[in-house]
Amino acid sequence: MVFLAILLSFVAFVSYSQPTEAYSITASAPYKKGTVIYTRSNAYRMAYKVTSSNKKNPQVTCLATYGWAEHIIIPPKIKVYGITYKVTAIAKNAFRGYTPMTSVTIGKNVKKIGDNAFKNATNLEQLRITSKELTSLGNNVLEGDEKLTRIITKSRDVCNMFREAVKDAGLDTVLQ
């Protein structure tokens, strides 16, 4: 009972000691390598892991999404507390089995897509890759994605990589 009273008084203190005017937080340096950070859009949250905390070129890997979203956008960059991070990879199993998703747009800075990244995303119909820097495509990336009908990219090299992934998954997907 005493603990509860102390806890309630602490909560009251925190609640009433918040400033009433708007303020912003700006970081002086990127988060440490390995830190997981979250961003929010209208319908969903994305989790990213810091892979480089270099002040001149901080980078993150997209880990997963939380919430319900049909159209996922993996941006080229994210900004957290005033620090801009390049999104350079999609982690293995990042969207594995994520059934609400019908389309994905992959940002221009993504260089690597991990194993099983979109495996069994059974409602995925379209994948748009804006990255021309993609150099690594993991195993079984598209396995189980029977509804995938279109992959759109402007890069011949990226198209060739995905052609192999489509073939390996046994899909009848049009590459554009």
Helices and strands as residue ranges (DSSP letters): H 2-16, E 36-40, E 44-52, E 59-67, E 71-74, E 77-80, E 83-90, E 103-106, E 112-113, E 126-129, E 136-137, E 150-153, H 156-169, E 174-175
